[in-house]
């Protein structure tokens, strides 16, 4: 295909993805109010007297909630469109393997949302609340500030939970190997710790409680990469036996 043809295909992928995301956004606008009611009634938000400090606060949070719902619902379709775009450049086995990653990516995204909302966000909120009380400050929460704080923690964490799927896909494409992942383990741990510090309150315990699951995800990614790479090795040896191991 020529460059113009590739750009044409990319344009179709973008249009389809935006169309489905737009339809999902309509559903998100309907579901946003019930979701916000649930989040306001669930701890640690239960019992808070909600305030708005700008005429746009309520509308802004309503739209953010609708967008998150739309992103969650439309993500499997968007991933399928991306797979369709890169499919011509993959071998048949790689096409089938990449297609199988879509349910796993969606499941890990939902798992990341659950972990961030049930574990990370309450921990961060409790920390900031204790600091306010320790300084003798009256806690008066604006709905925009509260939910922006929540979403800024949940979304990055959910995206970080995609790490195993990304690593497995790159292994299938032979861009990374388990050996390379092991060699950069220290640098990866440092980067994951830095990310944990960014999405958590500034205390050592919170940083550790978030960094450890991310490191475990990285180790799990290495295990998946090793299994996938070993299968590639066996297939290559079945076609043309080579001495020694290909896993480096």
Protein Blocks (a to p, Z undefined) as FASTA:
>chain_A
ZZklmmmmmmmmmmmmmmmmmmmmmmmmmmmmmmmmmmmmpcfkgopacddfbfklmmmm
mmmmmmmmmmmmmmmmmmmmmmmmmmmmpcfklmmmmmmmmmmmmmmmmmmmmmmmmmmm
mmmmmmmmmmmmmnopacdddfklmmmmmmmmmmmmmmmmmmmmmmmmmmmnomacfklm
mmmmmmmmmmmmmmmmmmpccdfklmmmmmmmmmmmmmmmmmmmmmmmmmmmmmmmmmmc
cedjfbZZ
